[in-house]
Amino acid sequence: MIKSDKALLLAGGMLMSLTLAPLRAVAQTINCNLPLVFGTLLSCPGAGSVTITPSNGRSTAGCVTAIPGAFNRGMCLVQSVSSTGTGADMVQISAPASVVLNGPGGATMVIDQFNVGTDAGGVQYTVTAGGAATAPIGARLNIQSGQAAGSYSGSYTINANYQ
């Protein structure tokens, strides 16, 4: 009999709920149709993490291995028509500081270090809408020592504030 101390984790399926907080009269829509998915991961007895970048890269740290297969950054599209009719309003797109994913038997994992817009960005990203602006979203998934194997999912809020 072979004993394995590795656990197979599936993290992702992140649903995006949205909050729009316009600061002035602007017709707008926000559509996050590409969820943030960390993919299939293999953990060992120690802690580790996996990071997805806004440019759609994936890297691991610590005691975790990324299994080849599907993963992806999140993506939101903000469309607006300016109050001046030019469509050139500045839009600040922001993500939360952290969010908890729920898994089997009450197990949880935390996503933090959200990165909106560029790999060098942070939790806020300001763009000129010009009618439409895209916001790629990355983050870090933290895997605890002895993390329960299974599928984990959750949701987070993306805010688009017109400047």
Buried (B, 14 or more C-beta within 10 A) or exposed (E): EEEEEEBEBBBBBBEBEBEBEBEEEBEBEBEBEBBBBBBBBBBBEEBBBBBBBBEBEBEBEBBBEBEEEEBBBBBBBBBBBBEEEEBEBEBBBBBBEBBEBEBEEEBEBBBBBBBBBEEEBEBBBBBEBEBEBEBBBBBBBBBBEEBBBBBBBBEBEBBBBBE
